[in-house]
């Protein structure tokens, strides 16, 4: 009995130590790592199972389009079903040399994008029905877990073509970190290791914006508020399982809880694949005309989310956003700008998904500078800052993208809501 009590005490001590400091992850082989808990001399060696290669044979595709080399990789032609992720495909899951189109020759009868897993006819004269055989991998997120009895174990996650899910924790278990397999890789590297360095987004110094004080005052004085969520496909959110998962729905639900006596109305105006310039260029009568669909709503608050503005130069953003600010002031609306989420790494000139606290996009820098210059007129909800620290919580940010590119799932949407709610903390 004494020995048993000692073991329980040791397990409790190990859990307490782990809660205070992060575990140490170190590669010990091509497919193994050594995990050590703080305050302990020994560690546990864990073996990671490489991503499985799935063989697909005789998959038939009808009405195959003509290959379009100028289009984005995921829309150059027919999408291989094994690597499809919502409306796109996940790049680098296809084993390039494995693709065979039965009875046809690449470069003569068809062409393919072997990174994105798409293929198409070379000319209208080529067959419209094609049969493909190929091999592909899936993404996977495995978890390093400290069990309730003090053991360190590796639990495999569910493989998916995009947005892989980590395994569930049982009662009393603690997540020490995750191992991210983005597809088929020859071996583990440091970039695949995601130890939990912080449990949640830290309490960082917050800017107190005058616009938020005015919004709160309006709620308390009038008992009502009209919010316009204005953005692109991320605000539209039609790719989600239900509209309630959208960032604006999550935010307004939480704001209503904070002000239960107020009548808070939500209006959404969103246009997938477009940016603020697209709205400004739409003629009167258009379904997305800026003056009719944004200004005419006369919202008390405009919250804008435009990851599609990220391609604009800072000088263009400065000019355009200065105009928007004047327009919103003219109709008596407050403005909250949401910084965008992180998108697939190569689109951000990143080569990894960890050690990425600082958003490299000039657009985000421009938004922060604009908000700082106009801190008495606008407010900034810095979702990008929160996305940049996900790796510290053991989360590769791209595992939140349902299309493996730029469409956050419900968890990713919550990050926007968190950034907005942080502005309204008492």
N, C-alpha and C positions, 0 to 999 in steps of 0.2 A: 504493500500500500504506500509506504514511504517513497519507494522508487517511482511509483505511478504519479504521486503528487509532485515529485521533483520534475518529471517529464512534462507535466502540465504547466508547472511554473516556468520551465525553460521555453515551452512553446509560447506562453504569454509574454515572456521577456523578448523573444525574437520578434513577435508581432509588434510590440511596443517600440522596439528599436527601428523596425522597418517603417513605422508610421512617422518617425522623426526624421529620417534621412533616406534618400533614394538608394535602391540597390545598385550594385556595380555590375555592368554587363561587359564582358570581354570575349572576343572571338578566341576559340581554342582549336579551330579546325575549319575546313571548308564548310561544314554543315553542323558545327557545334559551337556552343558558347558556355562560358563559365559565369555563373551568377552568384554573387556574394552579397550577404546582408551586412549592413553597417554594424560594427561592434563584434563581429564574429571572425574567427581566424580562417575557417574553412568555407568552401563554397560548393555549389552543385553544378556539375557538367550536364548540359542538356543537348540532346540531339534533335536537330530540326529536319523534318522530312521535306525534301525538295518538292517544288510544284510538280504535280502529275501532268504528263502530256496525254491529252485526249485524242484519240484517232477517230476521225469522221470519214466514212466511206459511202460513196454514191449518193450524195445529197443533191437533190434536183432543184434547179432554179428555173422558173419560167419567166418569159418576157424580160430577159436580161438587157439592160440598157446599153447604149454605146458608151464606151469608156470616155470619161471627160478628164483629161490630165490637168486642166486648169482649176478644177473644183477642189474643195477641201477633201482630204484623204478619205474621210468616212462617207462621202457622197460622190466619189468618182465613178461608182458603178454599183452592182449588186453587193450587198453586205453579207459576208459569210456568217451564218447563223450562230456559230460557236463563239464568235467574238463580238456579237452585237450587244450594245448597251443602250437601252432605250432608243432614241432616234439616231444614235451614232454607233460607232464601233470603238472598242478599246485598242489602242495601238500597241504593237510589240507583243501581242499574245499569240499571233500566228507564227508557226515555225516556217520561215520564208521558203525554204527549199522543198517543203512538203506539199505545196499546193499543186494539184494536178486537175486539169479540166479534161474529162474523158473525151478522147478522140480529136482533141484540138491542140494547137500549138500556140504558145505565148509569143506575141510579136507578129504573128500571122493571122490568127483567128480571134485572139482576145489579148487584152492587156490587164495587168493587175497592179494594185498598190499593196506590196507585201508587208508594209508597216501597219497599215490600217485594216488590212483584210478585206479589200473590195476588188471586184473585177468586172470587166465589161467587154462587149463586142468591139472589135476594131472598126468595123464598118456595118452599115445597114444590111449588107449581104450575108453577114455571118449568122449562124443559127441563134435564135432567140432563146431556145431551151438548152441549158447546159447542166452537166452533172459534175460536181466538185468532190474531191477527196483531199483531206488535209489533216494536219495535226495542230493542236493549239493548247496553250496553258490557260490557267485562270489566276486571278489575284487571290491572295489569302492573307489573313491576319491571325497569327497565332499568339497566345497570351502566356506570359510567365506569371504564375500565380503562387502566392503564399497561402497554403491551405490552413484551415482552422487548427490543425494539429502541428503546424510549424514546418511542413514540408514544402520544398520548392519544386513545382511541377510545370511542365509545358503542355498546354492544351491547344489542340488544333482548331482553327476557325473554319467557317463554311466558305469554300471556294466559290467565287463568282466572277463574271466577266467585268463587273464594276461594283464599287461600293461594297467590298467584302465586309462581313460582320465578324467581330471578335466573339469568342465563345462566352457564354453567360457565366457569371460568378455564382457560386453557391453561398449560402449564409455563412458568415464568418470568414470568408476568403478575401484576399486583398490582391489587387492587380499590381504587379511589380513593373510590368512593361509589356510591350508587344514586339513581335518579329514580323516584319512586312515583306511579303513576297509579291512584287508587282507583276509577276508573270514568270516565265521561264528565265532563270538566271544560272550561270555556271557555278556560283558559290556565294556564300554570304559575305557582305562587306559591312563596314561600320554604318553605312547609310541605311542598312536594313534593320538596325537595332534601335528600338524606341523605349528606353527605360522611362518610367514615370519619374520626372524630376519635380513636378508640382501637381497637387491634386486638382486644382482648378485655377482659373484666371486670377492673378493676384490683385490685391487692392493697391492699384497704382494711383499716384496723384491725379485728381480729376479736375478738369477745367469747369468752372461754374459759368454757364452761359446765361446772359440776360434774357435770351429768347425763351429759355425753359421757365424762368421765373414768371415771364408774362403768360406763358401757356398755363401754368399752374394757377395763376391769379384768375385767368379767364374761367377755368373750370370751377373754381371756388366762388367766383362772383356771379356766374350765369348758370352754373349747373349743367353746362353742355359744351361739346366740342366736336367739330367736324374735321376729320383727318383725311387727307388725300395721300394715298400711297402711289407714287408715280415712278415707273421704271421700265425695265425690259423683261426678258423672259423669266428672270429670277423673281421679279415681282408678280408677273403673270402666274407662274407656278402651276400651269395646267399639266405639267408632267408629274406632279405629286399625286400620291394616293388619294388625298382629299384636300379641298381648299383650306381647311382649318390648319394645315401644316405650314402654310405660307408665313413668312416673317411678319407681315403686317397683322395677320390674324392672331398670331401668338402674342405679339406686342400689345395689341389693343385689348385682348383678353386679360392680360396682366395689368394693363393700365386701368381697366374697369375694376379690377380687384382692389387696386390702390385707391380709387375714387368711386366707391360703390354707389354713391348717391347721384353721380353725374350721368347724363345721357351722352355717351361718346359714340359718334357715328363714324363708320369707316367707308370710304369710297376708294376704289382701286382703278387706276388707269395705267395700263401696261401694254407694251408692244414688243413682242419677242424679236430678237435680232437687230434691234434699232437702238439709237442713242438720243441724246437731247437735241442734237442737230436735226435728226430725222423729224422730230415733232415740229421744230421751228420752221422746217421747209414744207410742211404739209399745207395745201391750200384750204381755204374755207369750204366747209361741207365735208371734208375728209373725216373718216371715222377716228383719226388720230390727230386732228388739227389742234395745235397747242392752245390757242385762245378759247376754243369751244370746249375742249375736253379737260383742260387744266385750269385756266384762269376763270372760266365761266362757272366752274363748280363753287368758287368763292370759299375755299376751305379756310378754316382757322389755322391749320397747320399743313404744310406740304412736307412730306418725307420722300426724298428722292434717292433711288438706288439705280445706278447706271454703270455696271461693269463694262458695258459696251462703249462708254466714254473713254476707257483706258487707252485706246489707241490714238487719242487726240493729243496734240502737243500742249504743253503747259500754257503757252501764250494764248492758244485758242481757248483753252478751258477758262483762263482768266477773263477773257473778253466775253465768252458766252455766259459764264456763271455770274458775271457782273450784271449782265442784262436780265438774267433770271431773277436775281435779287431785287432789282428795281421793280420788275413786274410784280413780284410777290408783295413787295412793300406797298405798291399802288392799290392792291386789292385787300390790304390789311391782313395778309397771311404771314405767319411765322414760317421759317424754313429750317428743317433739320436735314443735313446731308449725311448719308450713309457712305462710309468708305467701303469699297467692294471686297468680296471674298477673294482668296487666292484661287487661281485657276491652274490648269495642268502645268507642271513645272517648266517645260520648254517654252510655253507661251509667256512665261515671266522671266526668261533667261536664267532659270534655276536648273541645276543638275542634281538636285536632291530635295528631300522633303523634311529634313531636320537641320538644325542650326540656321534657321531662316527667320529670326525675329523681325528683321528689318525688311519691309516690303520694298523691292527694288524698282517698282513702277513709278515713273515720273508723275503719272496722274495722281497717285496717292499723295505724293509729296506736295503736288500743287493744291490738292483739296485741303490738306492740313494747313498749308500756308494761307490759303484763301480764308479759311475759318478763323485762323489766328488774327488776320488783319481785320476781320469783320466780326470779332467775338461778341460785340454788342448787338449784332444784327442777325447772325445765323448761329446754329449749333451744329456740332460735328459728333456723330455717333461712330466711333472708330472700330468697326467690325474687323477691318484688316488687321489691326493690332492684335485682336483676339485670335484670328486665324493664324497669325505668325507664331503664336505660342502654343498651338495645338501639339506640336512635336514634343513639347515639354510635358504634356499630359499623356504621352505615349501614343498619340494619334497622328498618323500620316494624313495630312489634310485632304489629299486626293481620294482617300477612301470614303469621303463624305459626298463625292460627286457621282450622281446616279448615271450620268452619261460619260464618266471618266474624263470629262473636260471642264465643265463650268456650271453644272446644275446641281446645287446643294440639295441633299435630302432634308428630312425634317430636323435632324440634329444640326445640320449646317444652317438651316433657317433659324434655329433657336439662337445661334450666335449673333445674328442680326438683332433679334429681340433683346438679347442680353445687353448688347451695346446701347440700344435705345433706352432700356429700363435703367441703366446705370446713370443716365442723365437726370432721371427723376428721383434718385435716391435722396431721402431727406438729409 
